[in-house]
């Protein structure tokens, strides 16, 4: 009984010892882990302290640098302020880098002088080249003026449904028919009244002869005969010179007739194509320019076209008013060839200032021959009245409002055109000046905006035409 009771007690002791060993091992492991964690925490704390120390050092260094920069900037501002308060030093012109010590003003004048000479030489060569091909250039300019005048009609016909080519053809035929009708009517009137005018001329010459003898001049018959013989001798010499070489004169007349026919042909066809395909022609011209300049060239050309259209419209109105006014005065004074005088005044008024004056002188001469000096004086007064009303009322209102060209500019342009190109130069001078004035104003107005805007290359033009649609102003569909 005693042996059997001891066995369970030994098992309990062994189990207890085994439990204590396990518990001790667990306790020792937990203690080791706590020690390890404590060591890791200490290492982390030391590392955090080092990082904080480094951050503090960097912050201290940044603060020192910022303070140093602030002090330097303050020193610079104080020095600049002291320099501004001090007396300014005299500004000296930059010295040119050259072998000889040339004054700055002389060097600057020389630079401007040779550039000006190059510009003048280029302009002279362009004028000479245009003079060589004047038989082509003048008809092209006339066609451009006609196209600018009739382009609103072509645009109107195109808007109601007609094709642009057919509209341009109808307009060109209508303009040609109107010009032929005016010239035919005036020529018929002159032809019908030429016989009566010749008799009246002889009578007027006799009256002038009597007035010279009995008037304030008290000229003798011998003096009058001497003057008449001088005039007769001059006319005979001129006729003999032309009769001495008839073949050359015939060739000259034939050459002039051929030039007139060729010019008329160029005017008709150019006017048609300017009205029908002006947009395509302008697009092709724009594509010839560099890409960077296409946009400004396109806008400048359209502005010039609008100015040219307004100028031709104003000129036609002024010419019509002049012609109607002088015709009314001539009809009231019973001067012959009223229609012919009106047509002459209308066509000559396209040359500003000079054309209307010449036509008015012709009207006064016809009145002198047909009705006498009193009627001629009245006709002269009427012509002067019409021209003064036109010059000081209508023309400044139209040209100043639409074209904005100063009268002095008009006079100088006409004079320069007469010197360089004669009648053709006088005809195209003022439209050219008006277009150039509009382009210069446009470029100077758009230059500041483009200077402030970011620079970027303009997009390339499409193959069909310019970059932008035509403006709503007259002549948008033409060249």
FIMARVEX-189355 format. One line per 10 residues: their letters; for each residue y, z, x of C-alpha. Coordinates in steps of 0.02 Angstrom, whole numbers, padded with zeros to 5 digits, always signed. Each point is the difference from the previous one (the first is absolute). Layout:
N
a> Y,Z,X  ...;
***
This chain:
479
xxxxxxxxxx> +00000,+00000,+00000  +00113,+00042,+00145  -00031,-00167,+00090  +00032,-00100,-00155  +00167,+00091,-00028  +00061,-00034,+00176  -00016,-00189,-00012  +00135,-00025,-00130  +00122,+00111,+00095  -00024,-00106,+00158;
xxxxxxxxxx> +00035,-00159,-00095  +00158,+00075,-00069  +00057,+00046,+00174  -00037,-00173,+00065  +00093,-00081,-00144  +00146,+00118,+00024  +00007,-00041,+00186  -00009,-00186,-00040  +00141,+00017,-00126  +00106,+00096,+00124;
xxxxxxxxxx> -00028,-00134,+00131  +00051,-00137,-00120  +00150,+00100,-00057  +00051,+00034,+00180  -00018,-00183,+00046  +00107,-00050,-00150  +00128,+00134,+00045  +00004,-00059,+00180  +00022,-00183,-00054  +00141,+00046,-00117;
xxxxxxxxxx> +00084,+00101,+00136  -00018,-00146,+00121  +00075,-00120,-00127  +00145,+00119,-00032  +00033,+00013,+00185  -00008,-00189,+00018  +00119,-00024,-00147  +00117,+00130,+00071  +00000,-00091,+00168  +00035,-00166,-00089;
xxxxxxxxxx> +00144,+00077,-00097  +00074,+00065,+00160  -00015,-00172,+00080  +00082,-00082,-00151  +00139,+00128,+00004  +00030,-00033,+00184  +00003,-00190,-00031  +00121,+00020,-00147  +00112,+00107,+00108  +00001,-00134,+00135;
xxxxxxxxxx> +00039,-00137,-00128  +00141,+00103,-00073  +00067,+00032,+00174  -00003,-00189,+00038  +00085,-00041,-00167  +00134,+00128,+00035  +00028,-00075,+00171  +00015,-00176,-00073  +00119,+00061,-00135  +00105,+00088,+00131;
xxxxxxxxxx> +00004,-00159,+00106  +00047,-00109,-00151  +00138,+00120,-00046  +00065,-00005,+00177  -00003,-00192,+00002  +00088,-00011,-00169  +00133,+00122,+00058  +00023,-00101,+00160  +00019,-00164,-00097  +00122,+00081,-00119;
xxxxxxxxxx> +00104,+00064,+00145  -00001,-00172,+00084  +00051,-00087,-00161  +00140,+00124,-00026  +00059,-00030,+00178  +00001,-00189,-00028  +00096,+00016,-00163  +00127,+00112,+00085  +00021,-00125,+00144  +00022,-00146,-00123;
xxxxxxxxxx> +00128,+00101,-00098  +00095,+00037,+00158  -00003,-00184,+00049  +00068,-00049,-00171  +00140,+00127,+00012  +00043,-00058,+00175  +00118,-00148,+00027  -00091,-00169,-00021  -00025,-00102,+00154  +00076,-00176,+00004;
xxxxxxxxxx> -00124,-00133,-00058  -00026,-00133,+00130  -00073,-00171,-00037  -00175,-00029,+00070  +00001,-00091,+00162  -00094,-00164,+00002  -00141,-00020,+00120  +00064,-00148,+00097  +00045,-00047,+00176  +00185,-00005,-00039;
xxxxxxxxxx> +00096,+00137,-00087  +00052,-00095,-00159  +00104,+00097,-00128  -00093,+00045,-00157  +00122,-00091,-00115  -00015,-00161,+00099  -00189,+00010,-00002  -00005,+00032,-00188  +00120,-00144,-00033  -00106,-00116,+00107;
xxxxxxxxxx> -00157,+00047,-00097  +00084,-00036,-00167  +00078,-00160,+00069  -00161,-00084,+00055  -00087,+00048,-00162  +00146,-00074,-00098  -00007,-00159,+00104  -00187,-00017,-00035  +00030,+00020,-00187  +00141,-00129,+00001;
xxxxxxxxxx> -00106,-00123,+00100  -00146,+00021,-00120  +00114,-00026,-00150  +00075,-00155,+00081  -00172,-00074,+00032  -00052,+00035,-00179  +00157,-00084,-00069  -00026,-00151,+00113  -00182,-00014,-00052  +00048,+00010,-00184;
xxxxxxxxxx> +00134,-00133,+00031  -00130,-00117,+00074  -00110,+00016,-00155  +00146,+00015,-00122  -00068,-00144,-00104  -00144,+00117,-00045  +00087,+00170,+00006  +00146,-00043,-00116  -00111,-00069,-00140  -00113,+00152,+00016;
xxxxxxxxxx> +00149,+00117,-00019  +00065,-00098,-00149  -00174,+00007,-00078  -00005,+00187,+00030  +00168,+00022,-00088  -00058,-00106,-00147  -00163,+00098,-00010  +00097,+00163,+00001  +00106,-00066,-00144  -00141,-00065,-00111;
xxxxxxxxxx> -00133,+00130,+00042  +00041,+00106,-00155  -00033,-00153,-00109  -00167,-00031,+00087  -00047,+00184,-00022  +00046,-00008,-00184  -00106,-00155,-00030  -00145,+00080,+00095  +00013,+00158,-00108  -00016,-00098,-00162;
xxxxxxxxxx> -00165,-00077,+00056  +00037,-00157,+00102  -00078,-00021,+00171  +00120,+00033,+00141  -00025,-00173,+00075  +00040,-00085,-00166  +00151,+00114,-00028  +00067,-00041,+00172  -00025,-00186,-00031  +00095,+00006,-00165;
xxxxxxxxxx> +00142,+00099,+00078  +00018,-00118,+00149  +00001,-00152,-00114  +00129,+00085,-00111  +00115,+00040,+00146  -00015,-00178,+00066  +00038,-00072,-00172  +00151,+00115,-00020  +00074,-00051,+00168  -00030,-00185,-00033;
xxxxxxxxxx> +00078,+00016,-00173  +00157,+00085,+00069  +00022,-00127,+00139  -00033,-00147,-00118  +00123,+00062,-00129  +00135,+00028,+00132  -00035,-00167,+00083  +00008,-00092,-00167  +00166,+00080,-00041  +00070,-00045,+00171;
xxxxxxxxxx> -00063,-00179,-00013  +00075,-00023,-00174  +00170,+00067,+00050  +00011,-00072,+00176  +00101,-00154,-00051  +00130,+00103,-00091  +00006,+00122,+00146  +00031,-00142,+00124  +00150,-00063,-00102  +00064,+00177,-00016;
xxxxxxxxxx> -00020,+00023,+00187  +00110,-00150,+00037  +00129,+00064,-00123  -00008,+00175,+00076  +00024,-00070,+00174  +00155,-00094,-00059  +00066,+00161,-00077  -00032,+00094,+00161  +00091,-00137,+00097  +00150,+00012,-00116;
xxxxxxxxxx> -00003,+00191,+00012  -00002,-00007,+00190  +00150,-00117,+00000  +00103,+00080,-00138  -00064,+00178,+00015  +00046,+00141,+00118  -00071,-00087,+00153  +00112,-00155,-00016  -00123,-00105,+00100  +00046,-00181,+00032;
xxxxxxxxxx> -00108,-00147,-00049  -00028,-00042,+00184  -00071,+00173,+00034  -00115,-00012,-00150  -00055,-00173,+00054  -00035,+00068,+00175  -00108,+00140,-00073  -00093,-00122,-00111  -00028,-00121,+00144  -00069,+00143,+00106;
xxxxxxxxxx> -00122,+00047,-00137  -00047,-00182,-00027  -00026,-00027,+00187  -00111,+00155,+00010  -00106,-00060,-00146  -00014,-00176,+00073  -00052,+00069,+00170  -00131,+00109,-00082  -00067,-00148,-00101  +00000,-00113,+00154;
xxxxxxxxxx> -00096,+00131,+00099  -00132,+00008,-00135  -00005,-00190,-00018  -00019,-00030,+00188  -00180,+00061,+00000  -00067,-00016,-00177  -00182,+00023,+00049  +00032,+00172,+00075  +00101,+00050,-00154  -00139,-00060,-00113;
xxxxxxxxxx> -00126,+00097,+00102  +00109,+00155,-00009  +00017,-00016,-00188  -00187,-00030,-00014  -00036,+00152,+00108  +00113,+00108,-00107  -00081,-00065,-00159  -00173,+00034,+00073  +00051,+00177,+00048  +00068,+00031,-00175;
xxxxxxxxxx> -00159,-00066,-00080  -00110,+00105,+00115  +00107,+00153,-00033  -00012,-00026,-00188  -00189,-00019,+00015  -00013,+00162,+00100  +00114,+00092,-00123  -00104,-00050,-00151  -00170,+00040,+00073  +00057,+00160,+00086;
xxxxxxxxxx> +00080,+00062,-00161  -00161,-00033,-00095  -00110,+00091,+00125  +00123,+00145,+00019  -00005,+00025,-00189  -00186,-00031,-00022  -00078,+00081,+00154  +00140,+00103,+00075  -00105,+00160,+00001  -00138,-00082,+00102;
xxxxxxxxxx> +00126,-00076,+00122  +00083,+00168,+00026  -00168,+00086,+00023  -00046,-00125,+00136  +00166,+00031,+00089  -00025,+00188,-00009  -00173,-00014,+00076  +00076,-00087,+00152  +00090,+00162,+00046  -00083,+00143,+00095;
xxxxxxxxxx> -00093,+00124,-00109  +00122,+00140,+00035  +00147,-00105,-00061  -00079,-00082,-00153  +00050,+00133,-00125  +00184,+00001,+00051  +00005,-00190,+00012  -00073,-00014,-00175  +00125,+00122,-00076  +00146,-00077,+00096;
xxxxxxxxxx> -00045,-00175,-00058  -00009,+00055,-00181  +00169,+00087,+00013  +00075,-00157,+00078  -00074,-00106,-00140  +00076,+00111,-00134  +00169,-00010,+00086  -00014,-00190,+00015  -00045,-00015,-00185  +00149,+00106,-00051;
xxxxxxxxxx> +00116,-00100,+00114  -00053,-00168,-00073  +00020,+00068,-00175  +00175,+00064,+00038  +00047,-00165,+00085  -00056,-00103,-00149  +00101,+00109,-00119  +00154,-00013,+00110  -00020,-00189,+00020  -00020,-00023,-00188;
xxxxxxxxxx> +00155,+00104,-00036  +00102,-00100,+00127  -00060,-00166,-00068  +00032,+00046,-00182  +00173,+00072,+00037  +00059,-00152,+00099  -00074,-00118,-00129  +00096,+00088,-00139  +00163,-00013,+00097  -00032,-00183,+00044;
xxxxxxxxxx> -00039,-00042,-00183  +00157,+00091,-00058  +00106,-00100,+00123  -00090,-00163,-00051  -00060,-00031,+00177  -00136,-00133,+00008  -00177,+00029,+00066  -00013,+00174,-00075  -00190,+00003,+00007  -00005,-00070,+00176;
xxxxxxxxxx> +00124,+00132,+00058  -00106,+00136,-00082  -00160,-00061,+00084  +00089,-00011,+00168  +00070,+00177,-00018  -00169,+00069,-00054  -00097,-00076,+00146  +00133,+00038,+00130  +00014,+00182,-00055  -00168,+00036,+00082;
xxxxxxxxxx> +00098,+00000,+00163  +00100,+00162,-00022  +00190,-00001,+00016  +00010,-00176,+00073  -00095,-00107,-00125  +00102,+00049,-00152  +00162,-00027,+00098  -00050,-00177,+00050  -00054,-00042,-00177  +00164,+00070,-00069;
xxxxxxxxxx> +00097,-00109,+00123  -00094,-00153,-00065  +00046,+00048,-00178  +00184,+00019,+00048  -00004,-00170,+00088  -00074,-00084,-00154  +00136,+00082,-00108  +00134,-00060,+00122  -00063,-00178,-00002  -00029,-00009,-00187;
xxxxxxxxxx> +00138,+00106,-00078  +00133,+00026,+00132  +00065,+00144,+00106  +00043,+00116,-00145  -00177,-00006,-00069  -00066,+00018,+00177  +00102,+00158,+00024  -00062,+00069,-00165  -00178,-00044,+00051  +00027,+00086,+00167;
xxxxxxxxxx> +00061,+00156,-00088  -00151,-00002,-00116  -00121,-00021,+00146  +00082,+00144,+00094  -00006,+00109,-00157  -00186,-00033,-00027  -00041,+00031,+00182  +00101,+00161,+00005  -00086,+00066,-00157  -00168,-00047,+00074;
xxxxxxxxxx> +00038,+00069,+00174  +00078,+00165,-00056  -00097,+00032,-00159  -00167,-00085,-00025  -00060,-00028,+00177  +00032,+00179,+00065  -00082,+00069,-00157  -00157,-00105,+00017  -00019,-00011,+00188  +00057,+00179,+00028;
xxxxxxxxxx> -00119,+00066,-00132  -00153,-00107,+00039  +00017,-00055,+00181  +00122,+00127,+00075  +00076,-00116,+00130  +00181,+00033,+00049  +00121,-00146,-00025  +00043,+00003,+00186  -00185,-00021,+00037  -00006,-00149,-00119;
xxxxxxxxxx> +00148,-00084,+00086  -00071,+00029,+00175  -00172,-00060,-00054  +00070,-00161,-00075  +00107,-00033,+00154  -00147,+00028,+00118  -00112,-00110,-00107  +00127,-00142,+00003  +00017,+00013,+00190  -00188,+00002,+00029;
xxxxxxxxxx> -00067,-00113,-00137  +00142,-00083,-00094  -00016,-00008,-00189  -00184,+00049,+00006  +00043,+00151,+00106  +00136,+00054,-00122  -00125,-00019,-00143  -00133,+00114,+00075  +00112,+00122,+00095  +00043,+00119,-00142;
xxxxxxxxxx> -00178,+00009,-00073  -00065,+00036,+00174  +00128,+00138,+00028  -00040,+00075,-00171  -00187,+00003,+00037  +00027,+00074,+00174  +00116,+00132,-00071  -00131,+00051,-00129  -00138,+00007,+00132  +00105,+00105,+00120;
xxxxxxxxxx> +00046,+00123,-00138  -00182,+00011,-00051  -00064,+00032,+00176  +00134,+00129,+00039  -00038,+00090,-00164  -00189,+00005,+00029  +00006,+00043,+00186  +00035,+00189,-00020  -00139,+00019,-00129  -00124,-00087,+00113;
xxxxxxxxxx> +00056,+00105,+00148  -00037,+00161,-00096  -00166,-00062,-00070  -00159,+00012,+00108  -00031,-00158,+00096  -00154,-00095,-00051  -00043,-00184,+00014  +00028,-00097,-00162  -00153,-00071,-00086  -00037,-00183,+00034;
xxxxxxxxxx> +00062,-00128,-00123  -00130,-00079,-00113  -00031,-00185,+00011  +00080,-00030,-00169  +00178,+00053,+00039  +00119,+00143,+00043  -00043,+00184,-00004  +00100,+00042,-00156  +00024,-00086,-00167  +00162,-00097,-00024;
xxxxxxxxx> +00149,+00103,-00061  +00056,-00017,-00180  +00163,-00081,+00055  +00032,-00188,-00013  -00090,-00110,+00121  -00152,+00112,+00019  -00120,-00143,-00014  +00088,-00113,+00123  +00011,-00002,+00188;
***
